[in-house]
Amino acid sequence: MRHTDKLIQGFSRFRRQYYESDSHVIQDLVRKGQAPQTLMIACSDSRVTPSATFDDLSLGEIFMVRNVANLVPPSETDHHLHGTSAAIEFAVDILEVENIVIKGHSHCGGIRALMTGEGGTFIGPWMNIAAQAREKVLREYAGADLVTQIRALERAAMTVSLKNLLTFTRVRERVEQGTLRLHAWYFDLDEGHLYGYEEERDDFRLLA
């Protein structure tokens, strides 16, 4: 079976559930519009699909952004195209989400490219968003092996993204008002554990 055939069969099952058995779910979302509580910024990596790792999610519950290495760029008002920034603006200003979750993971190819300098035409400049995290890791883990440095960078890059979120005026305002909370969650593929960043400790603690 071709993989595209598998995808079409999966859509057919989805249609049977949400357009035949539970049609009210889609009808309500169409009629009322979406009202997700959380914006999740996750990696494009095929092994960490949020709909699989958070398997009890319902339609309309998460506003999703996926990019290489789950990065958040700083807010910039230039003439370039800013897909992730546009999604943040829409989620925070229009949908008024209550949470933003940056979801990182181990064995991230984008982070490895940043550490080794192997990025291509688009990946290299994109990964430079976390260049300051790389510099920090190289200082603090100067004598460590490459794998250890990459694991440290996977987490350090997420803290850069948290700081970059606060360069968006409305994000910063809502955080200060207490109507928006920022989170950084790290999924360790080897252990099957989820860790959350604690700013007070500047470290990640086990969540699940």
Contacts in CASP RR format, 6 or more apart in sequence:
PFRMAT RR
TARGET T0000
AUTHOR 0000-0000-0000
METHOD contacts of the structure
MODEL  1
MRHTDKLIQGFSRFRRQYYESDSHVIQDLVRKGQAPQTLMIACSDSRVTP
SATFDDLSLGEIFMVRNVANLVPPSETDHHLHGTSAAIEFAVDILEVENI
VIKGHSHCGGIRALMTGEGGTFIGPWMNIAAQAREKVLREYAGADLVTQI
RALERAAMTVSLKNLLTFTRVRERVEQGTLRLHAWYFDLDEGHLYGYEEE
RDDFRLLA
18 25 0 8 1.000
18 26 0 8 1.000
18 59 0 8 1.000
19 26 0 8 1.000
25 58 0 8 1.000
25 59 0 8 1.000
26 59 0 8 1.000
29 59 0 8 1.000
29 60 0 8 1.000
34 60 0 8 1.000
34 63 0 8 1.000
34 95 0 8 1.000
35 60 0 8 1.000
35 95 0 8 1.000
36 60 0 8 1.000
36 61 0 8 1.000
36 62 0 8 1.000
36 63 0 8 1.000
36 91 0 8 1.000
36 95 0 8 1.000
36 97 0 8 1.000
37 61 0 8 1.000
37 97 0 8 1.000
37 98 0 8 1.000
37 99 0 8 1.000
38 61 0 8 1.000
38 62 0 8 1.000
38 63 0 8 1.000
38 97 0 8 1.000
38 98 0 8 1.000
38 99 0 8 1.000
38 100 0 8 1.000
38 101 0 8 1.000
39 62 0 8 1.000
39 63 0 8 1.000
39 64 0 8 1.000
39 65 0 8 1.000
39 87 0 8 1.000
39 88 0 8 1.000
39 91 0 8 1.000
39 92 0 8 1.000
39 95 0 8 1.000
39 97 0 8 1.000
39 99 0 8 1.000
39 100 0 8 1.000
39 101 0 8 1.000
40 50 0 8 1.000
40 62 0 8 1.000
40 63 0 8 1.000
40 64 0 8 1.000
40 65 0 8 1.000
40 100 0 8 1.000
40 101 0 8 1.000
40 103 0 8 1.000
41 65 0 8 1.000
41 66 0 8 1.000
41 67 0 8 1.000
41 70 0 8 1.000
41 71 0 8 1.000
41 72 0 8 1.000
41 84 0 8 1.000
41 88 0 8 1.000
41 100 0 8 1.000
41 101 0 8 1.000
41 102 0 8 1.000
41 103 0 8 1.000
41 161 0 8 1.000
42 48 0 8 1.000
42 50 0 8 1.000
42 64 0 8 1.000
42 65 0 8 1.000
42 66 0 8 1.000
42 70 0 8 1.000
42 103 0 8 1.000
42 104 0 8 1.000
43 66 0 8 1.000
43 67 0 8 1.000
43 68 0 8 1.000
43 69 0 8 1.000
43 70 0 8 1.000
43 103 0 8 1.000
43 104 0 8 1.000
43 105 0 8 1.000
43 108 0 8 1.000
44 66 0 8 1.000
44 67 0 8 1.000
44 68 0 8 1.000
45 105 0 8 1.000
45 108 0 8 1.000
45 109 0 8 1.000
47 105 0 8 1.000
47 107 0 8 1.000
47 189 0 8 1.000
48 103 0 8 1.000
48 104 0 8 1.000
48 105 0 8 1.000
48 187 0 8 1.000
48 189 0 8 1.000
50 57 0 8 1.000
50 62 0 8 1.000
50 64 0 8 1.000
50 103 0 8 1.000
51 57 0 8 1.000
53 187 0 8 1.000
54 62 0 8 1.000
63 87 0 8 1.000
63 90 0 8 1.000
63 91 0 8 1.000
63 95 0 8 1.000
63 97 0 8 1.000
65 84 0 8 1.000
65 87 0 8 1.000
65 88 0 8 1.000
67 84 0 8 1.000
67 126 0 8 1.000
68 110 0 8 1.000
68 123 0 8 1.000
68 126 0 8 1.000
68 127 0 8 1.000
69 104 0 8 1.000
69 108 0 8 1.000
69 109 0 8 1.000
69 110 0 8 1.000
69 111 0 8 1.000
69 114 0 8 1.000
69 126 0 8 1.000
69 127 0 8 1.000
69 130 0 8 1.000
69 157 0 8 1.000
70 102 0 8 1.000
70 103 0 8 1.000
70 104 0 8 1.000
70 105 0 8 1.000
70 158 0 8 1.000
70 161 0 8 1.000
71 84 0 8 1.000
71 126 0 8 1.000
71 127 0 8 1.000
71 129 0 8 1.000
71 130 0 8 1.000
71 157 0 8 1.000
71 160 0 8 1.000
71 161 0 8 1.000
72 84 0 8 1.000
72 88 0 8 1.000
72 102 0 8 1.000
72 129 0 8 1.000
72 161 0 8 1.000
72 162 0 8 1.000
72 164 0 8 1.000
72 165 0 8 1.000
73 82 0 8 1.000
73 84 0 8 1.000
73 85 0 8 1.000
73 129 0 8 1.000
73 164 0 8 1.000
74 129 0 8 1.000
74 164 0 8 1.000
74 167 0 8 1.000
75 85 0 8 1.000
75 164 0 8 1.000
75 167 0 8 1.000
75 168 0 8 1.000
75 169 0 8 1.000
76 82 0 8 1.000
76 85 0 8 1.000
85 168 0 8 1.000
88 100 0 8 1.000
88 165 0 8 1.000
88 168 0 8 1.000
88 171 0 8 1.000
89 168 0 8 1.000
89 170 0 8 1.000
91 97 0 8 1.000
91 100 0 8 1.000
92 100 0 8 1.000
92 168 0 8 1.000
92 170 0 8 1.000
92 171 0 8 1.000
92 174 0 8 1.000
92 180 0 8 1.000
93 170 0 8 1.000
96 179 0 8 1.000
97 180 0 8 1.000
98 179 0 8 1.000
98 180 0 8 1.000
98 181 0 8 1.000
99 180 0 8 1.000
99 181 0 8 1.000
99 182 0 8 1.000
99 183 0 8 1.000
100 165 0 8 1.000
100 171 0 8 1.000
100 180 0 8 1.000
100 181 0 8 1.000
100 182 0 8 1.000
100 183 0 8 1.000
101 183 0 8 1.000
101 184 0 8 1.000
101 185 0 8 1.000
102 158 0 8 1.000
102 161 0 8 1.000
102 162 0 8 1.000
102 165 0 8 1.000
102 182 0 8 1.000
102 183 0 8 1.000
102 184 0 8 1.000
102 185 0 8 1.000
103 185 0 8 1.000
103 186 0 8 1.000
103 187 0 8 1.000
104 154 0 8 1.000
104 158 0 8 1.000
104 184 0 8 1.000
104 185 0 8 1.000
104 186 0 8 1.000
104 187 0 8 1.000
105 154 0 8 1.000
105 186 0 8 1.000
105 187 0 8 1.000
105 188 0 8 1.000
105 189 0 8 1.000
106 151 0 8 1.000
106 154 0 8 1.000
106 186 0 8 1.000
106 187 0 8 1.000
106 188 0 8 1.000
106 189 0 8 1.000
106 190 0 8 1.000
107 189 0 8 1.000
107 190 0 8 1.000
108 150 0 8 1.000
108 154 0 8 1.000
110 119 0 8 1.000
110 123 0 8 1.000
110 127 0 8 1.000
111 127 0 8 1.000
111 130 0 8 1.000
111 150 0 8 1.000
111 153 0 8 1.000
111 154 0 8 1.000
111 157 0 8 1.000
112 118 0 8 1.000
112 150 0 8 1.000
113 119 0 8 1.000
113 120 0 8 1.000
113 123 0 8 1.000
113 124 0 8 1.000
113 127 0 8 1.000
114 124 0 8 1.000
114 127 0 8 1.000
114 128 0 8 1.000
114 130 0 8 1.000
114 131 0 8 1.000
114 134 0 8 1.000
114 153 0 8 1.000
114 157 0 8 1.000
115 134 0 8 1.000
115 137 0 8 1.000
115 146 0 8 1.000
115 149 0 8 1.000
115 150 0 8 1.000
115 153 0 8 1.000
116 146 0 8 1.000
117 124 0 8 1.000
119 127 0 8 1.000
129 160 0 8 1.000
129 161 0 8 1.000
129 164 0 8 1.000
130 153 0 8 1.000
130 156 0 8 1.000
130 157 0 8 1.000
130 160 0 8 1.000
130 161 0 8 1.000
132 160 0 8 1.000
133 153 0 8 1.000
133 156 0 8 1.000
133 157 0 8 1.000
133 159 0 8 1.000
133 160 0 8 1.000
134 153 0 8 1.000
134 156 0 8 1.000
136 156 0 8 1.000
137 149 0 8 1.000
137 152 0 8 1.000
137 153 0 8 1.000
137 156 0 8 1.000
138 149 0 8 1.000
140 152 0 8 1.000
141 148 0 8 1.000
141 149 0 8 1.000
141 152 0 8 1.000
144 152 0 8 1.000
154 186 0 8 1.000
155 186 0 8 1.000
155 195 0 8 1.000
155 197 0 8 1.000
155 204 0 8 1.000
158 184 0 8 1.000
158 186 0 8 1.000
158 197 0 8 1.000
159 184 0 8 1.000
159 197 0 8 1.000
159 202 0 8 1.000
161 184 0 8 1.000
162 182 0 8 1.000
162 184 0 8 1.000
162 197 0 8 1.000
162 199 0 8 1.000
165 171 0 8 1.000
165 182 0 8 1.000
166 172 0 8 1.000
166 175 0 8 1.000
166 182 0 8 1.000
171 180 0 8 1.000
171 182 0 8 1.000
174 180 0 8 1.000
175 181 0 8 1.000
175 182 0 8 1.000
183 196 0 8 1.000
183 197 0 8 1.000
184 196 0 8 1.000
184 197 0 8 1.000
184 204 0 8 1.000
185 194 0 8 1.000
185 195 0 8 1.000
185 196 0 8 1.000
185 197 0 8 1.000
185 207 0 8 1.000
186 194 0 8 1.000
186 195 0 8 1.000
186 196 0 8 1.000
186 197 0 8 1.000
186 204 0 8 1.000
187 193 0 8 1.000
187 194 0 8 1.000
187 195 0 8 1.000
188 194 0 8 1.000
188 195 0 8 1.000
193 206 0 8 1.000
193 208 0 8 1.000
194 206 0 8 1.000
194 207 0 8 1.000
194 208 0 8 1.000
195 204 0 8 1.000
195 205 0 8 1.000
195 206 0 8 1.000
195 207 0 8 1.000
196 204 0 8 1.000
196 205 0 8 1.000
196 206 0 8 1.000
196 207 0 8 1.000
197 203 0 8 1.000
197 204 0 8 1.000
198 204 0 8 1.000
198 205 0 8 1.000
END
